């Protein structure tokens, strides 16, 4: 299959910054061994590499507010995209949210161009209402990922919260349940945040029904001890 952008894609391995054994992911031979041990992902190595392995640290989730106690910090300036709010790139939402923010800024300018203070306030309010939820949802996902990776590193099985179990059931049912498919697609396409999806008529009851009979299955691949052997 032609993947991603014009047949070009990336293969990314994530680890905790203080998980020293996994720093060997910088070695192409190690990456190949690890992916070869993952049946659902090994085929991504069939392509021709365009570069050496690139490392990235310091992924950050940050949201800035430019209105404090109802007063704009400055007028005549609207910060959009990463200058206002950024998340680590693991979910691939940065460009989408940046463009959504630009469109929001355009709408606010069209309504309040003659009143700089009103423009700043309107932009802040709409940013908080329409874009902040995506940032907060991504932060929650990141925190869960870190918690899960810490559990695996410590030889434990991660335990989802009740809310996470419902989300897992929704995602795990997306290939066989039409409502789950649409909901999952809306969330990951930035058409709606999870809270909006769950607020739809009948959606919460449907998701709880899916969760009642759902048991998460680990993806095929190495466990922690096998992973350490692969990177040694």
N, C-alpha and C positions, 0 to 999 in steps of 0.2 A: 504494500500500500504506500502511496505517496503521503508522507506524514507532514503535519505542521505547515510551515511556510515554504511553498514551492519545493517540496521534497527535502527540506532542511529541518533538522530537529536537534535538540540537545538531550543528553542523558545526564541526569543530575543525581548524585548520591549525597545524602544529608547525614550529619552526625552532630553530636554535642561538641561544643568548642573545646571542652576539657576532656574529651574522650580520646586520649592520645593514640591508642592503637589504630583508630580509624583515620588518623592523619596520613596513613599510607595510601589512602584513596588518591593521592597525588600521582601514584605510580600507575601507568597505563596497564601494566601486566596484572596488577592487583585489581584494578577496575574490571578487566576482562574476566578474571577468575570469579569475582563476586557476581557479575551479571550472568555469567554462564551457569551459576548455581541458582539463578532465579528463572524458572521456566517461562513465566509470563512476560519477562523483560529481555531475555537473552537476544531476541531477534533484533533489538534496537542497535546492536553492534554490527549489523550487516552493512551499514552504510560506510562511506569513505570519510575518515576524519578530516575536518577542515582546519583544525588547529591542535595545538598541544592541550593537555588538560588545564583548565582554568580553575583556580581556587578563589573562593570568596568567603570572607568572614565579616562579622559586624552587621549582619542583616538586622534592620531596626524597624520597629513599629512606632510611629510618632504622629501625634495629632496636635496641631497648634491652633489656638484660639486667638482671634484678633479683636475680640470685643470682651472687655472686662467690666463686670458689674454694670452691663448695659451701655458702656461707653466705648466707642471704637478707639483702638490704639492709634490709628491714623486714618485719614480719609484720602481719597484719590488713588488708592492702591488696593488691588485685589490679588491675593496670593492664591494660585491654583496648583493642582497636581501635587507633586512631592514637596513643593514649598509650603504647602498647607498641611497635607496629610500623606504619609507614606507607610507602606507595609513591605515586609520582606517579599522578594519576588517569587516565592515558592508556589503561590496560587495563580500567578500570571495575570493579576488584575490591574497592575499599575497603569498601563496605557488606557485601558477601558475607563477606569475611574478618573484619570486625568482628563480625558475627553468629555466625560459626563460633567466634570467640574467646570470646564471651559464653557460648555453649553449653558450650565446654570448661571455662570457669570454673565454671559451674553444676555440672558433673559432679565437678570437683575439690572444690568446697565440700561436696557431698553425701557425699563419701568421707572428708574430713579436717576437718570443721568443728570438732572438738574438739581439734585439734592445729595451731595456727597455723604452726609451723615446717614441719611435714609438708605442710600446705596450700601454702605458698609454694614448697616444693621440687617438689611434684607438678605444680603449675601451670607452673612454669618448665620442667620436663622435657617436659611434654606440649606446651607452646608451641613449644619448640625442635624437637620431633619432628614435630608435626602442622602448624604454621603457618609456622615459619621457612623451610621449603623453598619456599613460595609467594613469600615476600619475596625470597629469593635468586634464584629464577627470574626475577622481575620486574626485579631489578637487572641480571641478565645481558642481558635484553631491552633495557633502557634503554641499557646500555653499547654494545650492538651498534647501536642506532639512532643514537646520537651518533657512533659510528665511521663508519657509513654516510653520515650527513649531512655529516661532515667530508670524506669522500672525494668526494662529489658536488660540494661547494663548491670543492674543489681540482681539479676536472676529472678525477677518477679513477673507475673502476668498483669498487664495493665487492667485496671477496673474502671470502666466508664461510669460517669454519673448517670442518673436516670434520664436526664435531658440528652446526654451524649448517646445513650443506648437507643433512644427514639430516632436521633439523627442517623445513627449507624443502620438502623432498620430501614429507614427511608432510602439511604444510599444503596444498601445491599439489595433492596427490592426493585431498584430502578430498571433492571433488565427484564422484569416480568410483570410489573404492575404499572399500568398506564398513568395513574395519578402520581405515583412516586417518580416516574420518568419525567413528567412535565415539571413537577416541583423541584426535583434535583437539577433539571436543566435550567430552570428559572434562577435558582440560587447561584449556580456556577457561571451563568452568563450575565450576572449582575442585573437581571431583570427584577429581582426581588430579594430581600434579605430573609433569613429564616423566620423571623418573627412575623413578617408579612405573609409568608407562605402558610404558616401554622394558623394564622387568623382567618384564612379563607373558610367559607362555610363547609363544615364536615371534614376539614383536613386534619384537625387535631385528633378527632375520633378515629379517622382512617389510619393515621400514623401510629396511634396507640395500639390499634388492632394489629398492625404489622409488627410492632415491637413485642407484642405479647408472645408471638410464636417465633421470634427471630433469635438465632444464636450466631454470633459473629464467628466466622471461620478464618483462621490465619491464612495469609497468602502463602503459596508454596515457595520455599526458599530456606536459606540457612537460619538456624537459631543463633543465639549469641555465641555459644562456644564454637559452632561451626564457622561463624563469621570471623572470629578471632583467628581461627586456624587458616582461613583463606587469606587474611591480611598479614600473616606472620612471615 
